[in-house]
């Protein structure tokens, strides 16, 4: 089975799709399936488990998006199936042009992301599902039309599957992100009181809330692994809060390094205003680190409050600070939470998860 994978981000980018794409490609190639990737990037990539074609982000968006679709269509002519973890419209156009089946992995509501980016909507994901207006309605219709082109839509959480079902999508499969084998990760030596965030520095992640929470806990340090459009604003806010030395922006790092930071932390921190099921949360639990997170989206499907982490309401620096202070100040609690982390994600083994996805792609290709 020859697979063409279309994705919006790829290492050195940081984020769930940038982790998922290379990992899946390695798995499929090891299973004897040729894979070709078409993605967007700021420059060349050193992560090449297969052929990887990068369309420059320096091009205007319509040009680079059309470039992804065109490259994807040419690649799909020699493939059996197209798999998309983003760039859904480009993937649908490529699959249609090449007359190949499409399988899509849905990690968010693309209509919601565009609506917030364009200033058409400023509420939460769930409120967006009930929103109207010409611009919002048009984005919703375009999103659903594209995803209906897919034979199957894979979603990492039951939360997002329920939302997607409300769009009229029927061929939905809940398949959580796989957890890395814990034996592969060596913990980075970090000072006591260190929390680690891994992900894109975007509005969704609510990192302003995280900074305000850290400011309330004098013994807490925060390492942010990742980059994104809000980095300069967040650095400025950290300085305003007097967090120099306690909040460190590490920028984008290779996945193995990010995992080492997670393994060395007292806790992973997630302050998101909304989420699907973030890959970094599963990874933190897999390497034995409890999670302090907001109870949004699919997060409560893997983080159980008081069992393998602590959950708080979104948008509240005080609640997040109280949870941080609690996990850092109570060694017995921290040890009990840590003991439950790895068992809580044992069901999300890499071979089992990607094996199910491989079978799904084979069925579509057939």
Number of C-alpha atoms within 10 A of each C-alpha: 16 21 24 29 27 29 24 21 23 26 21 20 25 24 23 20 21 19 20 16 22 20 16 22 24 15 17 22 16 11 12 10 14 16 22 22 26 25 27 23 19 15 12 14 14 9 13 15 19 15 14 20 19 22 22 19 15 12 12 9 11 8 14 19 21 16 20 26 25 18 20 28 25 15 22 26 16 13 21 21 25 33 23 27 23 21 19 26 20 23 33 28 20 28 29 16 16 20 15 19 24 28 27 27 23 22 19 19 18 17 21 24 14 15 18 17 12 11 8 14 20 13 11 13 22 12 11 18 18 7 13 12 9 9 12 19 15 12 17 22 12 13 18 17 16 16 24 18 20 25 19 21 24 24 24 22 25 19 19 22 22 14 16 21 12 11 16 11 18 14 13 20 17 16 18 22 24 24 24 21 15 16 8 10 19 16 16 15 11 17 12 13 20 22 28 25 28 31 23 22 24 15 16 14 19 20 24 18 22 24 22 19 23 26 20 17 16 12 15 22 22 23 22 23 25 22 21 16 11 15 18 12 12 17 17 11 15 21 13 10 14 11 19 11 10 18 22 16 15 13 18 21 17 15 18 12 16 26 25 19 26 36 27 24 28 27 30 28 30 29 29 25 21 22 22 21 26 23 20 24 26 25 25 32 32 28 26 26 30 33 34 25 27 27 23 20 20 20 23 18 14 19 25 18 16 14 16 27 28 24 23 20 15 19 18 17 23 16 17 28 22 16 19 28 19 15 22 21 14 10 12 11 17 21 16 15 24 22 17 19 25 22 14 18 20 15 13 20 17 17 14 12 17 20 16 12 18 19 11 17 23 15 12 18 19 10
